[in-house]
Each structure stands twice: as C-alpha cells, then as structure tokens.
Amino acid sequence: MPADALAELVERLLVHVRAGTTELAGAEYEEPVGAYADGGRFALERERFFGGDVPLVVGLAGQLPAPHTFVPFDDYGVPLLLRRDGAGRFRAFLNVCRHRGARVVEQAGSARRMTCGYHGWTYDDGGALVGVPGAAGFDGIDRACRGLVEVPAGEAGGLLFVKPRAGAAPFDATGWLGGLAPFLDEREVATRPYLTDRILDRPTNWKSAMDTFAEVYHFASTHRNTLAERTISDTMVTDTFGPHQRFAAPTRTITDYGTDPALAPLDVMSLVHLIYPNATLLVSTRSIQLYTVAPGRAPGESLMRQRFFAPAAPETEAERAALVEMCDFYFQVVRDEDWAKAEAVEAGLRSGANQTVVFGRNELCLHRMHDAWRAGLGLPTLSRRFVRESA
C-alpha cells in the first residue's frame, strides 16, 4: 500500500470521526453458542484449521534474520523446526530426530548443522542426516531416507507460514496472503528486528480470544484507562482480502492530520490485520506486534503467543529498556483486560443464559471472521451484508 493509500485510509476514518459514526454491516449477526462450546465443532476446527490443510502463521522473518538460524515451534500440536537454510530460504521440518523421536533443537540458535541432544545424530541445514555416532551399529539403515521430515512452508509480507503436517500439499504464501503481501512488504515487516516472545495460556475458546482483536467497540469500557486514552472507541473502517481482513481505527490525534506536518498516517490510526484463521498483526510506527492463537485440548482452552518486533534494533540499553517497557504494557493489557473478559465470556457461554452470541452492525469484522470459519468448515454462512473485496 503506497503512502497515498494510507492517507486514503485516514480520510475514510476522518469522515466517521467528524460525524461520530463508524462503518456498519447491513444487519446484526448471531452465532450459536455451540460455535464456541460444542465439542464436535471444536474437534472439526482442530482438524480443518490446525491439522495441516491450512497455512498457519508461525512467526515473522525477523525471528530468522540470517542463513542457518533456526527456532522450535510447538504451538499447533506438532513439534516444528523453523529454519533459514544456507541460501536464505525459509523451510520447516518436523522437529523429530529420525533415530528415537527426540527433539533435534530445544531453543533458537544459529548453526550450519543441528545435532540431537539425545544420541548425537546430526542434520545439515537441508535436513539431511550427515552424522551418526557409533555408525557400525546402524550400518543396515539407508541414511538418505532418514533426513528430517520437511513440511510445506512459505514466506510472504514478512510472515512465515507452515502447514504442520507431513505430506500436506505445497502452497504459495504470496497467493495465500493476497493483496496484503504488497502492503506488508512496503512497511518492511520482514526487516523488523525481533524483540520479545511471550505465551498466555488461559481457559477460553480460541475463537473468543480472536474475537477480542477484531473490534474497537470494547475500548471505552474494557480499555478506558489504557488503550482508549490513545484510540477512539467504536470507530473503524475495514477492507477484506479473501479470508483475511484489515481494519483501521483512529487515534485521538487524527483531527490534527494535515495541519501538523509531523504526523504521518500511521501516527493517527491503529492498523490491524486479521490473518485467517488465527493470527493478528498490528503495524505501527512504534512496533509490529504478532499474536497467534492455538486451540488447547478442549473447547475452553487455548494458547496465545505474543511477539514484538522493533522499528530498528535498539542502539543503547536505554532504548531497549523503553521498548521492553512498551512490550510489558501491551502484554498486561491483553492478559488483564482482553483475556480476562474472554475468560469471563467462557463461563457465560457455559451457563446456558444465551443461545446465541450477538455481534452488532458496528462489529462487522467479527461477522466476516466467523463467516470465514464457517465456510472453512463447510457450514452455511450467516452474514447478511455485502463484503467489499479490496485490491
């Protein structure tokens, strides 16, 4: 998205800010409570979305900044080894030694070869088995057939995608991300240095967790002493890119845009990308934040991973401390405000008080997100409004 397109987003927001309105869907949307609480629905979601048929976000390029870097990733129920090979290509393998099944790597690092800590079997950066201690004890095995098992992976817009299943069909990451890829490339998402990685594990359905990222209607109440001090509640404009979405919400300085030359478009709006089916990417001048949500073992369990990427590598300890302080702030907001509400919602869904969950006309990203999930499960969609596709 070129700068003039960002400015167009600001202008679209200003129309609503001046009128005290927001973009609206054609009608309210009601999702049956069973979409969150039903065990059969949950099992189907785990199979269809997280079983290896759908490309899932596993990180950003900044986590693998150079050839031979690697990081383990276990959130989707399969041990993965994310790797940038010697040519700089992003690849993914099952993080499973072909000897006895131990994890080959336990933590992020950088090396041309990776050695399993159990018995010392060693693999090169393409996953080939190149070292077997006590080789005489294994002279009957074909090493060429004992390399790490590779799974489909791709990189687009700075996002790293994986299908976490051996034998899954290859995919084109740029095509999957669609029109969002050029925008994220222009924002240089791929070059943002990695800062922190934290996990939040609370008793709530994975979709309840995703719901908290898809609207700003709750800001005035839930975030009245935090995010609402900067961002105007219940005002947003939206765009769709296949199953993915983007929305912009205005900051309180937006009315100064055009008169204050120091204000760039990303200074006067929050820009949020909902990457189907389970990731949220926030892009600003101050940071890039990536959130991925994975289902737990039952409908009321999930795990969220929160990662921060800085605009540039901090040059001093004071700069780093300031960035970490910002990370701490957002982690506390999500943990103590957003997910505290999502946890309460989980109890409410189990109570039997409601038969449906209602999304207002002003929560249209939730309409689209739930419709996309339903479509992915082969269920009829429920939305009754026109969705504009963006170039």
PEVEN-V880112 format. One record per helix or strand of 2 or more residues. SS is the DSSP state (2 for helix, 1 for strand). FROM is the first residue (numbers start at 0). TO is the last residue. If there is no record, write none. Layout:
SS;FROM;TO
SS;FROM;TO
This chain:
2;2;18
1;28;31
2;33;36
2;38;49
1;55;59
2;60;62
1;68;72
1;79;83
1;89;93
1;108;109
1;112;114
1;121;123
1;128;130
2;134;137
2;142;144
1;149;150
1;152;155
1;158;161
2;172;176
2;179;185
2;188;190
1;192;201
2;205;210
2;218;221
2;226;228
1;236;240
1;243;250
2;253;255
2;264;266
1;268;274
1;278;282
1;286;294
1;301;309
2;316;349
1;355;358
2;363;375
